[in-house]
Every structure is written in structure tokens, then in C-alpha cells.
Amino acid sequence: MGMFDNIIVDNKILPDLTENERSRLKNWQTKDFENMLTNVYIVEDKDIKFRHSFTGSPKYKIQIKEFDIDTVPLSERPDPKNPLFGCLRETNVRIVDSDYTGQFRFYSYLGNLGIDNTWYEFIGEAEKGKIISIKRLTD
């Protein structure tokens, strides 16, 4: 399975979803960025003053949560019987603009106790961190 990153995106900019799907889909993942269990944000680029063609909305950009990892002293870990639990922590957390160029896929699963097992996958394209397009992939 491997590591992945979370995609944080406002579902309203994703094409070809019903309102029900938009409200129910919460967790998007990708393996196309750092694969460090970090967050990748698709956010409105407030510095861009024109409209972008793929949604008719303001242009969007990619931001990534970066951080350093420190070792937690043994005395500060939550369970002395399991010293590996809580042994690392994020420090110096920052959100930075990405300069990513290329395509990236992100996906989510809408499962409802075996009733609705729908897989959702999108492909985005970016140039220097600016979103050019987002399209839904279908079977």
C-alpha cells in the first residue's frame, strides 16, 4: 500500500459530482507528491485577478504542508510501555506554495456498508504550482 499524501480540496471545484457526492466525499489521497503523509492543498490563488477556464472560478494553486521531524524525549511519550508510540513529532510546520509541474491523480472511496462502493478519481494538471485543469476519470 505504501505512504501517500492527503489532498485537501473544496469539492465544489471538482467536475462531474452530484451535490450528494460533494457533501459525502471527505478524504482525498494521492501518491504523486511527497508521499510523506502530509497535506497537499488546492486553494484559490488570491494573487490571480482573472478567471480560469476549467471552472469559471478564480485560478487555483497547490500548497504543501512542510515540517521538520524531531524525536520526542522518552519522558514525554504517552505510553512508557510502548516507547515507539509518540516517538516523533512535527516541528517548524509551514504551508508553502508548490512549483509542481505535471499531472497528478487523487482519489477517494465512497463506501456505504457494501451498498454504494463507488471509487472516485481525478487527474489534475499543474504548471509551476498553478492548476491548469482537473478532470474526473471514468471507467
Sequence and secondary structure as in RCSB ss.txt:
>XXXX:A:sequence
MGMFDNIIVDNKILPDLTENERSRLKNWQTKDFENMLTNVYIVEDKDIKFRHSFTGSPKYKIQIKEFDIDTVPLS
ERPDPKNPLFGCLRETNVRIVDSDYTGQFRFYSYLGNLGIDNTWYEFIGEAEKGKIISIKRLTD
>XXXX:A:secstr
    EEEEE GGGSSS  HHHHHH   EEESSS  SS EEEEEE TT  SB TTTSSB EEEEEEEEEEEE  GG
GSS TTSTTTT EEEEEEEEEE    EEEEEEEEEESTTS EEEEEEEEEEETTEEEEEEEE  
